[in-house]
Amino acid sequence: MTTSPLEVAGLRPRVDKALAAFLAAQRDRLLAIDPALSEVAATVSEFVLGGGKRLRPAFAYWGFRGAGGTDSDEVVAAVAALELVQASALIHDDLMDRSDTRRGVPSVHRRFEKLHAGEGWRGGSAGFGDCAAVLLGDLALVWSDELLHGSGVPRDDLARARPVFDRMRTEVTVGQYLDVLTQATADTSLERAGKVARYKSAKYTVERPLLLGAALAGAGPEVAGAYSAFGLPLGEAFQLRDDVLGVFGDPAQTGKPAGDDLREGKRTYLVAAAFGALDADGRAELDAALGDPRLDDAGVRRLRAVIRDSGALAATEARIDELMAGSLAALAAAPIDEEAREVLGRLADAATRRSV
C-alpha cells in the first residue's frame, strides 16, 4: 500500500508529538495560574490534537526539504506552529458562522455554552460561549508564536522565517474580515469571491507554508518564486474544493451539517458562478434563500439543484482543474530536491481530490 504523503518521513506523528509536548507544558502553566483553566487547556488540546490532516506543516516541511534543508525535530516543531494558527482560524470561523459542530463534535463556542448552562452560572450561556471562543482562538494564535520561537531552530533561521509567518497571519485575519464583509454586502462577483478565497485560505494553506519552509532553509528568490507559482493556484484550488464540499459534501466526511455554507450565506466562487449564470428568477430564488439559518433539508436540496443546473458546479470543477494544471507545471519546473518535488505533487493531489 502506498504511503500517504502526510506520512513520509514519519511527519504526521512527529508533528503530533511536538504539538502534544507543547500543549502539555502549556496546560501546566495554565493550571499554575488557576485550576479553573483546566477546561481551557483541555479544549485547545482536544481541538488541535483531535483531527486535521496537518497539510500546512507538510507543505512547510517539504518546502524546507525541497530548498535543501536537513531534517530535524526542531524544524518539525517549528512547522507544527502552523497547526495552532489553523486552530485559531477555525475556532473564530465557527463562531462567526454560528457553526454547531467541527469535525463531528461541538464547536468551541457551543462547548462553553453547554458548560455554562450545565453549571447553572449567571448570565447568558450563549454569550459566555462566544467570549470563550474569542479568547481561546486568540490563545491559540499567541501559542503559535511561542511554539515557533521555542522550537530550537537557530536564531538566524527564525529571523528569516519571521516576516513570512507574520505576513501569513495578517493575510488570513483580513481574509476572514473580507469574507464577513462580502456576506454583509451580498457581493456576488467572481473577483470578490476569488480574493476572499485567496486571502482567507489559499495563501496560508499552501503558499505561505512553502515560503516559510524556504526561509528556514535559507532559499534564494528563485526557489521562493517557484513556490509561489506552485502554491498560490494550488491553495485556490484547495479552497474551491472546500467550497464545493460546503454545499455538496457528505457530513460524515466534512464533520459539519449538510448545506451549512448555504445557511451561512457564504459568497463563494461556486455561488458567485451560479449568480452569474442564472436568469433573474433564478438569482432571486438563490438570493432569497442564501443565508437563511432556517433553511431545512428540502431547501438545501433545492438550492443544490439550482446551483448544479446553472452550470456553476461544472464551472468550479473546471476552474479547479485549470488551477491545478498551472500549479503542477510550476512544480515540475521548480529548482528543488527531487524527493520533495514528488511528495509535494502527492500533497497537491491529496489537497484537491477530496471526495464529495
Secondary structure as UniProt FT lines:
FT   TURN            5..7
FT   HELIX           8..10
FT   HELIX           11..33
FT   HELIX           35..37
FT   HELIX           38..49
FT   HELIX           55..66
FT   TURN            67..68
FT   HELIX           73..97
FT   STRAND          101..102
FT   TURN            103..104
FT   STRAND          105..106
FT   HELIX           108..119
FT   HELIX           125..149
FT   HELIX           155..185
FT   HELIX           190..197
FT   HELIX           198..207
FT   HELIX           208..217
FT   HELIX           221..248
FT   HELIX           251..254
FT   TURN            258..259
FT   HELIX           260..264
FT   HELIX           269..277
FT   HELIX           280..289
FT   TURN            290..291
FT   TURN            293..294
FT   HELIX           297..309
FT   TURN            310..311
FT   HELIX           312..333
FT   HELIX           338..352
//
